[in-house]
Amino acid sequence: MSLAEALGECSHRVLLLSGGFPIDRPVAGYQFLQLPPARAIDVDFTRLVDESGDVINDRWRSDRAAQLLNAVREFKPDLVITETFPFGRRQFRFELEPLIDWVKSQTGVRLMSSIRDVLQRRTDARNRQTVEIIRQYYDAVLVHADESLFKLDASFSLSHEIEDKIFYTGYIHQPVKPNPPQSPFVKGGGDIDGLDEIIVSGGSGTVSARLLETAKLARPLSGAKSRVWRLLSGRDNVAVFASSDTGLIIEPNRPDFFQLLGRCSLSVSQSGYNTTLDVLASGVRSVMVPFAGDGETEQTDRAQALERAGRLLQIAESDLTPRHLAHAIDRALEMSPVEIKVKLNGASNSARWISQKLKEHRDGI
């Protein structure tokens, strides 16, 4: 959505096709089409369900692929960007491969891939397939990272074979400015939410639930037990972990999360792309517990690299216990994090670079 906004600001006509569940963010400066949404219900992302919770079937796949292709045909783009594919999202080949075939059947339509800083590690055979697809079909790969911190070869061993197609855009970090709350937020120890607090954040599901429960049990073991601990998570977890402890606040994820980080003493979280950027941009001390279910490596690679740089402390998911978490929190509160300056204007950089490449293509350069 940030990339679509930036392209719109560069006077491009933009259509964003979303296949995930809707999120609470306004659409500005571009067209938006919500496809029938799907989400994963297990840690290995192999089972996908629709908005009713039913496992998707071939009829569902066929209908969504047709909707996507019809929308693109009607829009008549000069450029198509696929998010993560072919580096991931292979479960959506049923709609992406027909889309790519359509792109290559059109005269002058360009194709780019948009990926994050760190990729899930794959087998050599899988990486080889990805390289072949990139070299055969794609004009460029936008890597939304700062190459001074992460280069693609750290998680994709064959990146040297597509080096001529790679453009490092810088990180895309554009926190949404929150609207005034409809109801009062839960106040902590002072008049300002987040001030000097320990902020523990997660999403929905069992992995985040474990982090919340561990943090709740870690509080009395920590030297920071006198501080307010604010636990933010999906509404399903909030209902389970309600607390009567006046020093422990458990509430749904908040739109002013980035602002909370700027005021708190410490952040405890996983190490997803957006949360990590919020931590880096806010300068807050941090303990990270990277998601590592079913062989996932992306978050672990990201957190370990930042720990080696002296920016934060990380705990392996397999080592997460109340005592370990309390100890890490106490250590992190005593440390002075190494300041890491990274490029955070990846959306505008991407838009400018894409604009230049499209102009060169039209001019026949």
RAUR-V262784 format. One record per residue. RES is the residue in one small letter. SS is DSSP state (H for helix, E for strand, L for the rest). PSI is psi in whole degrees, -180 to 180 (none if undefined). D_CENTER is the distance of its C-alpha to the mean C-alpha in whole Angstrom. Layout:
res = {RES:RES}
ss = {SS:SS}
psi = {PSI:PSI}
d_center = {D_CENTER:D_CENTER}
This chain:
res = {m:s:l:a:e:a:l:g:e:c:s:h:r:v:l:l:l:s:g:g:f:p:i:d:r:p:v:a:g:y:q:f:l:q:l:p:p:a:r:a:i:d:v:d:f:t:r:l:v:d:e:s:g:d:v:i:n:d:r:w:r:s:d:r:a:a:q:l:l:n:a:v:r:e:f:k:p:d:l:v:i:t:e:t:f:p:f:g:r:r:q:f:r:f:e:l:e:p:l:i:d:w:v:k:s:q:t:g:v:r:l:m:s:s:i:r:d:v:l:q:r:r:t:d:a:r:n:r:q:t:v:e:i:i:r:q:y:y:d:a:v:l:v:h:a:d:e:s:l:f:k:l:d:a:s:f:s:l:s:h:e:i:e:d:k:i:f:y:t:g:y:i:h:q:p:v:k:p:n:p:p:q:s:p:f:v:k:g:g:g:d:i:d:g:l:d:e:i:i:v:s:g:g:s:g:t:v:s:a:r:l:l:e:t:a:k:l:a:r:p:l:s:g:a:k:s:r:v:w:r:l:l:s:g:r:d:n:v:a:v:f:a:s:s:d:t:g:l:i:i:e:p:n:r:p:d:f:f:q:l:l:g:r:c:s:l:s:v:s:q:s:g:y:n:t:t:l:d:v:l:a:s:g:v:r:s:v:m:v:p:f:a:g:d:g:e:t:e:q:t:d:r:a:q:a:l:e:r:a:g:r:l:l:q:i:a:e:s:d:l:t:p:r:h:l:a:h:a:i:d:r:a:l:e:m:s:p:v:e:i:k:v:k:l:n:g:a:s:n:s:a:r:w:i:s:q:k:l:k:e:h:r:d:g:i}
ss = {L:H:H:H:H:H:H:H:H:L:L:L:L:L:E:E:E:E:L:L:L:L:L:L:L:L:L:L:L:L:E:E:E:E:L:L:L:L:E:E:L:L:L:L:L:L:L:E:E:L:L:L:L:L:E:L:L:H:H:H:H:H:H:H:H:H:H:H:H:H:H:H:H:H:H:L:L:L:E:E:E:E:E:L:L:L:L:L:L:H:H:H:H:H:H:H:H:H:H:H:H:H:H:H:H:L:L:L:L:E:E:E:E:E:E:E:L:L:L:L:L:L:L:H:H:H:H:H:H:H:H:H:H:H:H:H:H:L:L:E:E:E:E:E:L:L:L:L:L:L:L:H:H:H:L:L:L:L:H:H:H:H:H:H:H:E:E:E:L:L:L:E:L:L:L:L:L:L:L:L:L:L:L:L:L:L:L:L:L:L:L:L:L:L:L:L:L:E:E:E:E:L:L:L:L:H:H:H:H:H:H:H:H:H:H:H:H:H:H:H:H:L:L:L:L:L:L:L:E:E:E:E:E:L:H:H:H:H:H:H:L:L:L:L:L:L:L:E:E:E:E:E:L:L:L:L:H:H:H:H:H:H:H:L:L:E:E:E:E:L:L:L:H:H:H:H:H:H:H:H:H:H:L:L:L:E:E:E:L:L:L:L:H:H:H:L:L:H:H:H:H:H:H:H:H:H:H:H:L:L:L:L:E:E:L:L:H:H:H:L:L:H:H:H:H:H:H:H:H:H:H:H:H:H:L:L:L:L:L:L:L:L:L:L:E:H:H:H:H:H:H:H:H:H:H:H:H:H:H:H:H:H:H:L:L}
psi = {-37:-41:-41:-42:-45:-39:-37:-39:-21:18:21:147:121:136:123:120:119:130:1:179:145:147:161:82:131:147:124:121:11:164:148:131:119:112:164:119:152:153:159:146:8:165:-21:7:26:-27:122:140:158:-172:-15:-2:6:141:132:147:-178:-34:-43:-45:-45:-43:-43:-40:-40:-41:-44:-50:-40:-39:-41:-44:-43:-35:-32:66:158:-19:137:132:126:131:119:-46:138:12:-17:-165:30:-18:-13:20:-28:-26:-26:-36:-44:-35:-46:-40:-41:-44:-47:-17:-10:143:122:2:127:159:127:155:143:118:164:-174:-39:133:154:131:136:173:162:-39:-42:-43:-38:-41:-42:-46:-43:-40:-43:-47:-30:-36:-28:145:-26:160:116:116:111:75:166:114:-18:-18:-49:128:155:-30:-14:-26:-5:101:-20:20:-28:-22:-12:22:-35:-13:-5:135:119:117:-16:166:147:105:104:79:139:132:122:145:159:136:146:-27:156:136:162:120:146:-137:-13:-166:-13:123:137:-18:118:18:167:118:119:122:146:176:-146:172:178:-32:-48:-34:-39:-40:-42:-48:-41:-41:-40:-41:-24:-26:-50:-13:-8:149:-12:20:-19:-13:162:132:123:116:121:132:-179:156:-28:-39:-36:-41:-33:-38:28:144:146:-1:123:-21:3:114:128:119:165:157:143:146:-17:31:-45:-38:-36:-42:-35:-15:-15:172:-31:143:134:124:178:-171:47:167:-54:-43:-42:-41:-38:-41:-47:-44:-33:-22:8:148:151:142:128:142:89:140:128:24:138:45:10:133:-16:-54:-36:-45:-42:-48:-40:-39:-41:-31:-42:-32:-3:17:-28:176:144:148:128:143:-35:-20:6:111:162:-41:-43:-42:-42:-42:-43:-39:-44:-41:-44:-35:-23:-17:156:103:142:129:124:116:122:156:123:9:40:-30:-50:-37:-43:-46:-43:-44:-44:-42:-43:-43:-39:-38:-45:-40:-44:-36:-4:26:none}
d_center = {12:12:13:16:17:18:20:21:23:24:26:25:25:21:20:17:17:15:15:13:14:15:13:15:15:18:18:20:22:21:22:19:20:19:20:21:18:17:15:15:17:18:16:17:15:19:20:19:20:21:21:24:23:25:24:24:27:28:29:26:25:27:27:24:24:27:25:23:26:28:26:25:29:30:27:29:26:27:23:21:17:15:11:11:15:17:15:14:14:18:18:18:21:23:22:21:24:26:24:24:28:28:27:29:32:32:33:31:28:25:22:19:16:12:10:8:10:11:12:13:16:19:23:25:26:23:22:25:24:21:23:26:24:22:26:28:26:23:24:21:17:15:13:11:12:15:18:20:17:15:17:16:20:18:16:18:22:23:21:25:26:24:24:26:23:20:19:17:16:14:11:10:10:12:12:14:18:19:22:25:24:26:28:28:25:27:28:28:31:31:31:28:25:23:26:26:24:22:19:17:14:12:12:14:16:18:16:15:19:20:18:20:23:23:23:25:28:27:28:32:31:30:32:29:31:32:29:27:24:22:20:17:16:16:19:20:20:22:25:25:25:27:29:32:32:32:30:27:25:23:21:19:15:16:15:17:15:14:18:19:17:20:23:22:23:21:17:17:13:11:9:5:4:5:7:9:9:11:13:14:15:17:19:19:20:18:18:15:15:13:12:15:16:18:18:14:14:11:10:14:14:12:14:17:17:17:19:22:21:22:19:19:20:18:20:19:19:22:24:22:25:27:29:26:24:26:28:24:24:28:27:24:26:29:27:26:23:23:22:19:19:17:16:14:16:14:14:18:18:17:19:22:22:22:25:27:26:27:30:31:31:33:35:36:35}
